[in-house]
């Protein structure tokens, strides 16, 4: 509380006490009786729920996406699309929904398996006709260049790690 008062004094900005909540970052446990503001165990920022409990965080963030994906695929299931058309629906409507949250929050392998199962059952209108790896291959290798969700999620994480690792190098360039 004292930190907020010092901040207000120097910045000339005021904290809205009616809307302010406290969320501990790191391993700290906060006791409500030490604060005037509500201490939260989970918090929602720009549509993404942050929680220390992994299962609650996954449920809050990805259950709605999974339901939305199911609804989208059910809507397109009856359109009589070709294999390439169904793949385009996946690329246009399903993958962006997953990647938008997966860019910020870690995704479990179980969730990726569930989504892959849903996607490939939509593509093949039931059980898989060929191996997923064959479908993911490039056209020159006998595939159809289907996107691999697991690789995309991991590559997003690798890009973040690379930026974080290069942060020290970048900041030294401006010194």
Secondary structure, 3 states (H helix, E strand, C coil): CHHHHHHHHHHCCCCCCCCCEEECCCCCCCCHHHCCCEEECEEEECCEEEECCHHHHHHHHHHHHHHHHHHHHHHHHCCCCCHHHHHHHHHHHHHHHHHHHHCCCCCCHHHHHHHHHHHHHHHHCCCCCCCHHHHHCCHHHCCCCCCCHHHHHHHHHHHHHHHHHHHHHHHHHCC
